[in-house]
Amino acid sequence: GIILHCPSAQCSGELIHDRWDFSKHRQLTPIYTMHGPTMQACSMLYDCNCCGKRLAGNSGELLHSLPLPLQELYPVHARYAEGNFHLARDFSDWLEMLTVTYCNGEIFSKCLVEKLGREYQLKAATYYDLCHMNNMTNALPYPSFEEWIGSAPPEGSKLRDLIDKSARSTRTLSGISEFERSKREIQSVISKSSFAHDHTFEATKNYPAKLGAKATFNASIETGEIATCVLVNSTAARQYAHAAECLARRQGFKPKV
């Protein structure tokens, strides 16, 4: 067997298994994927024999503390193993690539429901076709969509919250969050040829309304890379002056035009 150590940095205890989460709470963890129906995960509950910390076997904190060959056995990135539902690697990878340019959580949620509906339609048609091929006249009706799907897919806001939380998670191969990596990547963009700056307005729809942003000030270089991007309350120069000054002082940023 494998000894599971408590993932808490200040604890050297071991995790002792208690019982399956289904036997205790009568609930499974749905795992949404881009291929096939929703998977359901039944995980063991563990208690630390030192600090008393309680963890589920499929929690992101515990998964990230395991060696990679063991992490890979669970079809979810550790940073997405949070909350009452999980996203399979294929689904979360697709979301991460898409949210670079499009961050509407409601669309993601609708696409997930649409995908599950098409999968259900195919499964139901296949079932009844098999019944017809085998001359089964007393076959049980196929489960309804609500029964087949199990739990309802997450709402758009919950998907977006999970994406934002995972972007700031350090449960990555490098130990650096995607948010920090992207920030450092933008801060490292330099130019020796030309750059252009402008204000865009549609992008503010991807940010919480409570921020009060009216536009984004951004600058791009000759290769199309973004050198800086900040939210502003208006297009007045004082709103983006600090960002522009930081860009002008950036080492290696010396455009000719």
CYANA upper distance limits for C-alpha pairs under 8 A (distance plus 0.5 A):
  3 ILE  CA     14 GLU  CA      7.59
  3 ILE  CA     15 LEU  CA      8.16
  4 LEU  CA     14 GLU  CA      6.29
  4 LEU  CA     15 LEU  CA      5.93
  5 HIS  CA     12 SER  CA      7.45
  5 HIS  CA     13 GLY  CA      6.53
  5 HIS  CA     14 GLU  CA      4.86
  5 HIS  CA     15 LEU  CA      6.21
  6 CYS  CA     11 CYS  CA      6.96
  6 CYS  CA     12 SER  CA      6.94
  6 CYS  CA     13 GLY  CA      6.01
  6 CYS  CA     14 GLU  CA      5.90
  6 CYS  CA     15 LEU  CA      6.35
  6 CYS  CA     48 CYS  CA      6.63
  6 CYS  CA     53 LYS  CA      8.36
  6 CYS  CA     62 LEU  CA      8.35
  7 PRO  CA     11 CYS  CA      8.07
  7 PRO  CA     61 GLU  CA      7.25
  7 PRO  CA     62 LEU  CA      6.64
  7 PRO  CA     65 SER  CA      6.46
  8 SER  CA     12 SER  CA      8.45
 11 CYS  CA     50 CYS  CA      7.66
 11 CYS  CA     51 CYS  CA      7.26
 12 SER  CA     50 CYS  CA      7.83
 13 GLY  CA     48 CYS  CA      6.49
 13 GLY  CA     49 ASN  CA      6.25
 13 GLY  CA     50 CYS  CA      5.28
 13 GLY  CA     51 CYS  CA      7.57
 14 GLU  CA     48 CYS  CA      6.00
 14 GLU  CA     49 ASN  CA      6.31
 14 GLU  CA     50 CYS  CA      7.64
 15 LEU  CA     46 TYR  CA      6.12
 15 LEU  CA     47 ASP  CA      5.81
 15 LEU  CA     48 CYS  CA      4.88
 15 LEU  CA     49 ASN  CA      6.77
 16 ILE  CA     46 TYR  CA      5.82
 16 ILE  CA     47 ASP  CA      5.74
 16 ILE  CA     48 CYS  CA      6.59
 16 ILE  CA     49 ASN  CA      7.10
 17 HIS  CA     44 MET  CA      7.17
 17 HIS  CA     45 LEU  CA      6.41
 17 HIS  CA     46 TYR  CA      4.86
 17 HIS  CA     47 ASP  CA      6.91
 18 ASP  CA     44 MET  CA      7.61
 18 ASP  CA     45 LEU  CA      5.98
 18 ASP  CA     46 TYR  CA      6.03
 18 ASP  CA     47 ASP  CA      7.40
 19 ARG  CA     23 SER  CA      7.48
 19 ARG  CA     24 LYS  CA      7.61
 19 ARG  CA     44 MET  CA      6.22
 19 ARG  CA     45 LEU  CA      6.06
 19 ARG  CA     46 TYR  CA      8.21
 20 TRP  CA     24 LYS  CA      7.10
 20 TRP  CA     42 CYS  CA      7.31
 20 TRP  CA     43 SER  CA      6.21
 20 TRP  CA     44 MET  CA      4.84
 20 TRP  CA     45 LEU  CA      6.36
 21 ASP  CA     25 HIS  CA      6.25
 21 ASP  CA     26 ARG  CA      7.49
 21 ASP  CA     27 GLN  CA      7.28
 21 ASP  CA     28 LEU  CA      7.76
 21 ASP  CA     42 CYS  CA      6.96
 21 ASP  CA     43 SER  CA      6.30
 21 ASP  CA     44 MET  CA      6.40
 21 ASP  CA     45 LEU  CA      6.57
 21 ASP  CA     56 ALA  CA      8.16
 22 PHE  CA     26 ARG  CA      4.73
 22 PHE  CA     27 GLN  CA      5.43
 22 PHE  CA     28 LEU  CA      6.49
 22 PHE  CA     42 CYS  CA      6.85
 22 PHE  CA     43 SER  CA      8.25
 28 LEU  CA     40 GLN  CA      6.37
 28 LEU  CA     41 ALA  CA      6.10
 28 LEU  CA     42 CYS  CA      5.91
 28 LEU  CA     43 SER  CA      8.47
 29 THR  CA     40 GLN  CA      5.98
 29 THR  CA     41 ALA  CA      5.44
 29 THR  CA     42 CYS  CA      7.14
 29 THR  CA     84 ASN  CA      6.75
 29 THR  CA     85 PHE  CA      6.10
 29 THR  CA     86 HIS  CA      7.59
 30 PRO  CA     38 THR  CA      6.91
 30 PRO  CA     39 MET  CA      6.23
 30 PRO  CA     40 GLN  CA      5.06
 30 PRO  CA     41 ALA  CA      6.81
 30 PRO  CA     84 ASN  CA      8.10
 30 PRO  CA     85 PHE  CA      5.68
 30 PRO  CA     86 HIS  CA      6.79
 30 PRO  CA    151 SER  CA      7.85
 31 ILE  CA     38 THR  CA      6.28
 31 ILE  CA     39 MET  CA      5.44
 31 ILE  CA     40 GLN  CA      6.40
 31 ILE  CA     41 ALA  CA      7.58
 31 ILE  CA     85 PHE  CA      6.59
 31 ILE  CA     86 HIS  CA      5.23
 31 ILE  CA     87 LEU  CA      5.87
 31 ILE  CA     88 ALA  CA      6.48
 32 TYR  CA     37 PRO  CA      8.24
 32 TYR  CA     38 THR  CA      5.54
 32 TYR  CA     39 MET  CA      7.02
 32 TYR  CA     85 PHE  CA      8.24
 32 TYR  CA     86 HIS  CA      6.95
 32 TYR  CA     87 LEU  CA      5.52
 32 TYR  CA     88 ALA  CA      6.32
 32 TYR  CA     91 PHE  CA      7.73
 32 TYR  CA    153 PRO  CA      8.46
 33 THR  CA     37 PRO  CA      7.83
 33 THR  CA     38 THR  CA      6.85
 33 THR  CA     39 MET  CA      8.17
 33 THR  CA     87 LEU  CA      6.89
 33 THR  CA     88 ALA  CA      5.57
 33 THR  CA     89 ARG  CA      8.15
 33 THR  CA     90 ASP  CA      7.04
 33 THR  CA     91 PHE  CA      5.78
 34 MET  CA     88 ALA  CA      8.42
 34 MET  CA     90 ASP  CA      6.89
 34 MET  CA     91 PHE  CA      5.85
 34 MET  CA    112 LEU  CA      8.30
 34 MET  CA    115 LYS  CA      8.10
 36 GLY  CA    116 LEU  CA      8.29
 36 GLY  CA    119 GLU  CA      7.11
 37 PRO  CA    116 LEU  CA      6.95
 37 PRO  CA    119 GLU  CA      7.23
 37 PRO  CA    120 TYR  CA      8.30
 37 PRO  CA    149 ILE  CA      8.00
 38 THR  CA    116 LEU  CA      8.42
 38 THR  CA    149 ILE  CA      7.43
 43 SER  CA     56 ALA  CA      6.81
 43 SER  CA     57 GLY  CA      5.72
 43 SER  CA     58 ASN  CA      6.54
 44 MET  CA     56 ALA  CA      6.37
 44 MET  CA     57 GLY  CA      5.58
 44 MET  CA     58 ASN  CA      8.39
 45 LEU  CA     54 ARG  CA      7.68
 45 LEU  CA     55 LEU  CA      6.34
 45 LEU  CA     56 ALA  CA      4.99
 45 LEU  CA     57 GLY  CA      6.44
 46 TYR  CA     54 ARG  CA      6.14
 46 TYR  CA     55 LEU  CA      5.70
 46 TYR  CA     56 ALA  CA      6.57
 46 TYR  CA     57 GLY  CA      7.43
 47 ASP  CA     52 GLY  CA      6.27
 47 ASP  CA     53 LYS  CA      6.14
 47 ASP  CA     54 ARG  CA      5.03
 47 ASP  CA     55 LEU  CA      6.96
 48 CYS  CA     52 GLY  CA      5.14
 48 CYS  CA     53 LYS  CA      5.64
 48 CYS  CA     54 ARG  CA      7.00
 55 LEU  CA     59 SER  CA      7.19
 55 LEU  CA     62 LEU  CA      7.77
 56 ALA  CA     62 LEU  CA      8.23
 57 GLY  CA     62 LEU  CA      7.21
 57 GLY  CA     63 LEU  CA      8.02
 58 ASN  CA     62 LEU  CA      7.52
 58 ASN  CA     63 LEU  CA      6.92
 58 ASN  CA     74 TYR  CA      8.16
 58 ASN  CA     81 ALA  CA      7.36
 59 SER  CA     63 LEU  CA      6.65
 59 SER  CA     78 ALA  CA      7.98
 59 SER  CA     81 ALA  CA      6.08
 59 SER  CA     82 GLU  CA      6.93
 60 GLY  CA     64 HIS  CA      6.46
 60 GLY  CA     77 HIS  CA      8.26
 60 GLY  CA     78 ALA  CA      4.79
 60 GLY  CA     79 ARG  CA      6.34
 60 GLY  CA     80 TYR  CA      7.45
 60 GLY  CA     81 ALA  CA      5.08
 60 GLY  CA     82 GLU  CA      6.67
 60 GLY  CA    171 ARG  CA      8.37
 61 GLU  CA     65 SER  CA      7.17
 61 GLU  CA     78 ALA  CA      7.61
 62 LEU  CA     66 LEU  CA      7.32
 63 LEU  CA     71 GLN  CA      6.26
 63 LEU  CA     78 ALA  CA      6.25
 64 HIS  CA     71 GLN  CA      7.57
 64 HIS  CA     78 ALA  CA      6.11
 64 HIS  CA    171 ARG  CA      6.59
 66 LEU  CA     70 LEU  CA      6.71
 66 LEU  CA     71 GLN  CA      6.55
 67 PRO  CA     71 GLN  CA      6.79
 68 LEU  CA     72 GLU  CA      6.58
 69 PRO  CA     73 LEU  CA      7.48
 70 LEU  CA     74 TYR  CA      8.14
 71 GLN  CA     78 ALA  CA      8.34
 72 GLU  CA     76 VAL  CA      8.39
 75 PRO  CA     88 ALA  CA      6.00
 75 PRO  CA     89 ARG  CA      6.53
 76 VAL  CA     80 TYR  CA      7.03
 76 VAL  CA     81 ALA  CA      6.87
 76 VAL  CA     86 HIS  CA      7.48
 76 VAL  CA     87 LEU  CA      6.68
 76 VAL  CA     88 ALA  CA      5.14
 76 VAL  CA     89 ARG  CA      5.56
 77 HIS  CA     81 ALA  CA      6.99
 77 HIS  CA     88 ALA  CA      7.80
 77 HIS  CA     89 ARG  CA      6.45
 78 ALA  CA    171 ARG  CA      6.66
 78 ALA  CA    172 THR  CA      8.22
 79 ARG  CA    166 SER  CA      5.69
 79 ARG  CA    169 SER  CA      6.52
 79 ARG  CA    170 THR  CA      8.16
 79 ARG  CA    171 ARG  CA      5.90
 79 ARG  CA    172 THR  CA      7.74
 80 TYR  CA     86 HIS  CA      6.65
 80 TYR  CA     87 LEU  CA      6.75
 80 TYR  CA     92 SER  CA      8.10
 80 TYR  CA    162 LEU  CA      7.66
 80 TYR  CA    163 ILE  CA      8.47
 80 TYR  CA    166 SER  CA      6.53
 81 ALA  CA     85 PHE  CA      8.23
 81 ALA  CA     86 HIS  CA      5.87
 81 ALA  CA     87 LEU  CA      7.88
 82 GLU  CA     86 HIS  CA      6.99
 82 GLU  CA    162 LEU  CA      8.37
 85 PHE  CA    154 PRO  CA      8.30
 87 LEU  CA     91 PHE  CA      6.56
 87 LEU  CA     92 SER  CA      6.26
 88 ALA  CA     92 SER  CA      6.66
 89 ARG  CA     93 ASP  CA      6.32
 90 ASP  CA     94 TRP  CA      6.70
 91 PHE  CA     95 LEU  CA      6.73
 92 SER  CA     96 GLU  CA      6.61
 93 ASP  CA     97 MET  CA      6.86
 94 TRP  CA     98 LEU  CA      6.66
 95 LEU  CA     99 THR  CA      6.40
 95 LEU  CA    108 PHE  CA      8.48
 95 LEU  CA    163 ILE  CA      8.47
 96 GLU  CA    100 VAL  CA      7.29
 96 GLU  CA    163 ILE  CA      8.11
 98 LEU  CA    102 TYR  CA      6.35
 98 LEU  CA    103 CYS  CA      7.90
 99 THR  CA    103 CYS  CA      5.14
 99 THR  CA    104 ASN  CA      8.43
102 TYR  CA    206 ASN  CA      8.21
103 CYS  CA    160 ARG  CA      7.97
103 CYS  CA    206 ASN  CA      6.19
104 ASN  CA    108 PHE  CA      7.34
104 ASN  CA    156 GLY  CA      8.01
104 ASN  CA    160 ARG  CA      8.05
104 ASN  CA    206 ASN  CA      7.24
105 GLY  CA    109 SER  CA      6.78
105 GLY  CA    155 GLU  CA      8.23
105 GLY  CA    156 GLY  CA      4.51
105 GLY  CA    157 SER  CA      6.30
105 GLY  CA    158 LYS  CA      8.30
105 GLY  CA    159 LEU  CA      6.38
105 GLY  CA    160 ARG  CA      5.58
106 GLU  CA    110 LYS  CA      6.68
106 GLU  CA    155 GLU  CA      7.37
106 GLU  CA    156 GLY  CA      4.45
106 GLU  CA    157 SER  CA      7.42
107 ILE  CA    111 CYS  CA      6.57
107 ILE  CA    156 GLY  CA      7.57
108 PHE  CA    112 LEU  CA      6.74
108 PHE  CA    156 GLY  CA      7.04
108 PHE  CA    159 LEU  CA      8.19
109 SER  CA    113 VAL  CA      6.89
109 SER  CA    153 PRO  CA      7.58
109 SER  CA    154 PRO  CA      7.10
109 SER  CA    155 GLU  CA      6.38
109 SER  CA    156 GLY  CA      5.59
109 SER  CA    159 LEU  CA      7.83
110 LYS  CA    114 GLU  CA      6.58
110 LYS  CA    156 GLY  CA      8.49
111 CYS  CA    115 LYS  CA      6.53
112 LEU  CA    116 LEU  CA      6.72
112 LEU  CA    153 PRO  CA      7.76
113 VAL  CA    117 GLY  CA      6.57
113 VAL  CA    153 PRO  CA      7.22
114 GLU  CA    118 ARG  CA      6.81
115 LYS  CA    119 GLU  CA      6.78
116 LEU  CA    120 TYR  CA      6.59
116 LEU  CA    149 ILE  CA      8.07
117 GLY  CA    121 GLN  CA      6.65
117 GLY  CA    145 PHE  CA      8.17
118 ARG  CA    122 LEU  CA      6.83
119 GLU  CA    123 LYS  CA      6.74
120 TYR  CA    124 ALA  CA      6.51
120 TYR  CA    145 PHE  CA      7.34
120 TYR  CA    148 TRP  CA      8.09
121 GLN  CA    125 ALA  CA      6.62
122 LEU  CA    126 THR  CA      6.56
123 LYS  CA    127 TYR  CA      6.67
124 ALA  CA    128 TYR  CA      6.86
124 ALA  CA    142 TYR  CA      6.81
125 ALA  CA    129 ASP  CA      6.55
126 THR  CA    130 LEU  CA      6.66
127 TYR  CA    131 CYS  CA      6.85
127 TYR  CA    142 TYR  CA      7.82
128 TYR  CA    132 HIS  CA      6.73
128 TYR  CA    142 TYR  CA      8.42
129 ASP  CA    133 MET  CA      6.68
130 LEU  CA    134 ASN  CA      6.71
131 CYS  CA    135 ASN  CA      6.55
131 CYS  CA    136 MET  CA      5.53
131 CYS  CA    137 THR  CA      8.07
131 CYS  CA    139 ALA  CA      7.43
132 HIS  CA    136 MET  CA      6.65
132 HIS  CA    137 THR  CA      8.42
143 PRO  CA    147 GLU  CA      6.31
143 PRO  CA    148 TRP  CA      6.35
144 SER  CA    148 TRP  CA      6.53
145 PHE  CA    149 ILE  CA      6.36
146 GLU  CA    150 GLY  CA      6.78
146 GLU  CA    151 SER  CA      8.37
146 GLU  CA    152 ALA  CA      8.44
154 PRO  CA    158 LYS  CA      6.63
154 PRO  CA    159 LEU  CA      6.93
155 GLU  CA    159 LEU  CA      6.90
156 GLY  CA    160 ARG  CA      6.66
157 SER  CA    161 ASP  CA      6.60
158 LYS  CA    162 LEU  CA      6.66
159 LEU  CA    163 ILE  CA      6.74
160 ARG  CA    164 ASP  CA      6.69
161 ASP  CA    165 LYS  CA      6.58
162 LEU  CA    166 SER  CA      6.52
163 ILE  CA    167 ALA  CA      6.66
164 ASP  CA    168 ARG  CA      7.26
165 LYS  CA    169 SER  CA      6.92
167 ALA  CA    177 SER  CA      6.52
167 ALA  CA    178 GLU  CA      5.46
167 ALA  CA    179 PHE  CA      5.77
168 ARG  CA    177 SER  CA      5.62
168 ARG  CA    178 GLU  CA      6.82
168 ARG  CA    179 PHE  CA      5.92
168 ARG  CA    180 GLU  CA      7.94
169 SER  CA    176 ILE  CA      8.26
169 SER  CA    177 SER  CA      5.64
169 SER  CA    178 GLU  CA      7.98
170 THR  CA    175 GLY  CA      5.43
170 THR  CA    176 ILE  CA      5.56
170 THR  CA    177 SER  CA      5.03
170 THR  CA    178 GLU  CA      8.48
171 ARG  CA    175 GLY  CA      6.46
171 ARG  CA    176 ILE  CA      8.11
171 ARG  CA    177 SER  CA      7.74
172 THR  CA    176 ILE  CA      6.89
172 THR  CA    177 SER  CA      7.17
176 ILE  CA    180 GLU  CA      7.06
176 ILE  CA    181 ARG  CA      7.09
177 SER  CA    181 ARG  CA      6.69
178 GLU  CA    182 SER  CA      6.46
179 PHE  CA    183 LYS  CA      6.63
180 GLU  CA    184 ARG  CA      6.57
181 ARG  CA    185 GLU  CA      6.59
182 SER  CA    186 ILE  CA      6.77
183 LYS  CA    187 GLN  CA      6.70
184 ARG  CA    188 SER  CA      6.63
185 GLU  CA    189 VAL  CA      7.25
186 ILE  CA    226 ILE  CA      6.83
186 ILE  CA    227 ALA  CA      5.91
186 ILE  CA    228 THR  CA      6.93
187 GLN  CA    227 ALA  CA      7.12
187 GLN  CA    228 THR  CA      7.72
188 SER  CA    227 ALA  CA      8.34
189 VAL  CA    225 GLU  CA      7.71
189 VAL  CA    226 ILE  CA      7.85
189 VAL  CA    227 ALA  CA      5.87
189 VAL  CA    253 PHE  CA      8.24
190 ILE  CA    221 ILE  CA      8.33
190 ILE  CA    227 ALA  CA      7.72
190 ILE  CA    250 ARG  CA      8.24
190 ILE  CA    251 GLN  CA      8.15
190 ILE  CA    252 GLY  CA      5.93
190 ILE  CA    253 PHE  CA      5.02
190 ILE  CA    254 LYS  CA      8.00
191 SER  CA    195 PHE  CA      7.80
191 SER  CA    221 ILE  CA      6.74
191 SER  CA    222 GLU  CA      7.99
191 SER  CA    252 GLY  CA      7.22
191 SER  CA    253 PHE  CA      5.35
191 SER  CA    254 LYS  CA      6.24
191 SER  CA    255 PRO  CA      5.79
192 LYS  CA    252 GLY  CA      7.99
192 LYS  CA    253 PHE  CA      6.97
192 LYS  CA    254 LYS  CA      5.53
192 LYS  CA    255 PRO  CA      4.88
192 LYS  CA    256 LYS  CA      6.95
193 SER  CA    221 ILE  CA      8.39
193 SER  CA    222 GLU  CA      7.24
193 SER  CA    254 LYS  CA      7.97
193 SER  CA    255 PRO  CA      5.11
193 SER  CA    256 LYS  CA      5.68
193 SER  CA    257 VAL  CA      6.98
194 SER  CA    221 ILE  CA      6.41
194 SER  CA    222 GLU  CA      6.01
194 SER  CA    255 PRO  CA      5.31
194 SER  CA    256 LYS  CA      6.16
194 SER  CA    257 VAL  CA      5.06
195 PHE  CA    219 ALA  CA      7.35
195 PHE  CA    220 SER  CA      6.05
195 PHE  CA    221 ILE  CA      4.60
195 PHE  CA    222 GLU  CA      6.35
195 PHE  CA    255 PRO  CA      7.03
195 PHE  CA    257 VAL  CA      7.06
196 ALA  CA    219 ALA  CA      6.04
196 ALA  CA    220 SER  CA      6.02
196 ALA  CA    221 ILE  CA      6.92
197 HIS  CA    217 PHE  CA      7.81
197 HIS  CA    218 ASN  CA      6.10
197 HIS  CA    219 ALA  CA      4.57
197 HIS  CA    220 SER  CA      6.90
198 ASP  CA    217 PHE  CA      6.48
198 ASP  CA    218 ASN  CA      6.30
198 ASP  CA    219 ALA  CA      7.05
199 HIS  CA    215 ALA  CA      6.75
199 HIS  CA    216 THR  CA      5.97
199 HIS  CA    217 PHE  CA      5.16
199 HIS  CA    218 ASN  CA      6.87
199 HIS  CA    235 THR  CA      7.63
200 THR  CA    215 ALA  CA      6.11
200 THR  CA    216 THR  CA      5.83
200 THR  CA    217 PHE  CA      7.23
200 THR  CA    218 ASN  CA      8.28
201 PHE  CA    214 LYS  CA      7.18
201 PHE  CA    215 ALA  CA      5.04
201 PHE  CA    216 THR  CA      6.87
202 GLU  CA    215 ALA  CA      8.18
203 ALA  CA    207 TYR  CA      8.26
203 ALA  CA    215 ALA  CA      7.92
203 ALA  CA    216 THR  CA      7.54
204 THR  CA    213 ALA  CA      6.91
204 THR  CA    214 LYS  CA      7.20
204 THR  CA    215 ALA  CA      6.46
204 THR  CA    216 THR  CA      7.29
204 THR  CA    231 LEU  CA      8.22
205 LYS  CA    209 ALA  CA      8.25
207 TYR  CA    211 LEU  CA      8.00
209 ALA  CA    213 ALA  CA      7.78
212 GLY  CA    233 ASN  CA      7.07
213 ALA  CA    231 LEU  CA      6.31
213 ALA  CA    232 VAL  CA      5.99
213 ALA  CA    233 ASN  CA      5.43
213 ALA  CA    234 SER  CA      8.27
214 LYS  CA    231 LEU  CA      8.07
214 LYS  CA    232 VAL  CA      6.66
214 LYS  CA    233 ASN  CA      5.47
214 LYS  CA    234 SER  CA      6.32
215 ALA  CA    231 LEU  CA      6.55
215 ALA  CA    232 VAL  CA      6.02
215 ALA  CA    233 ASN  CA      7.12
215 ALA  CA    234 SER  CA      7.02
215 ALA  CA    235 THR  CA      7.73
216 THR  CA    229 CYS  CA      7.05
216 THR  CA    230 VAL  CA      5.99
216 THR  CA    231 LEU  CA      4.95
216 THR  CA    232 VAL  CA      6.20
217 PHE  CA    228 THR  CA      8.37
217 PHE  CA    229 CYS  CA      6.06
217 PHE  CA    230 VAL  CA      5.85
217 PHE  CA    231 LEU  CA      6.83
217 PHE  CA    232 VAL  CA      7.24
217 PHE  CA    235 THR  CA      8.47
217 PHE  CA    240 TYR  CA      7.19
218 ASN  CA    226 ILE  CA      7.65
218 ASN  CA    227 ALA  CA      7.93
218 ASN  CA    228 THR  CA      5.89
218 ASN  CA    229 CYS  CA      4.70
218 ASN  CA    230 VAL  CA      7.04
219 ALA  CA    226 ILE  CA      6.42
219 ALA  CA    227 ALA  CA      6.00
219 ALA  CA    228 THR  CA      5.93
219 ALA  CA    229 CYS  CA      7.17
220 SER  CA    224 GLY  CA      6.25
220 SER  CA    225 GLU  CA      5.95
220 SER  CA    226 ILE  CA      4.88
220 SER  CA    227 ALA  CA      5.85
220 SER  CA    228 THR  CA      7.85
221 ILE  CA    225 GLU  CA      6.22
221 ILE  CA    226 ILE  CA      7.18
221 ILE  CA    227 ALA  CA      7.30
227 ALA  CA    247 LEU  CA      8.09
228 THR  CA    243 ALA  CA      7.82
228 THR  CA    247 LEU  CA      7.69
230 VAL  CA    240 TYR  CA      7.97
230 VAL  CA    243 ALA  CA      7.81
232 VAL  CA    239 GLN  CA      6.26
232 VAL  CA    240 TYR  CA      7.29
233 ASN  CA    239 GLN  CA      7.39
234 SER  CA    239 GLN  CA      7.18
235 THR  CA    239 GLN  CA      7.37
235 THR  CA    240 TYR  CA      8.49
236 ALA  CA    240 TYR  CA      8.05
237 ALA  CA    241 ALA  CA      6.30
238 ARG  CA    242 HIS  CA      8.30
240 TYR  CA    244 ALA  CA      6.65
241 ALA  CA    245 GLU  CA      6.56
242 HIS  CA    246 CYS  CA      6.67
243 ALA  CA    247 LEU  CA      6.71
244 ALA  CA    248 ALA  CA      6.68
245 GLU  CA    249 ARG  CA      6.75
246 CYS  CA    250 ARG  CA      6.69
247 LEU  CA    253 PHE  CA      7.79
248 ALA  CA    253 PHE  CA      7.21
248 ALA  CA    254 LYS  CA      8.30
249 ARG  CA    253 PHE  CA      7.91
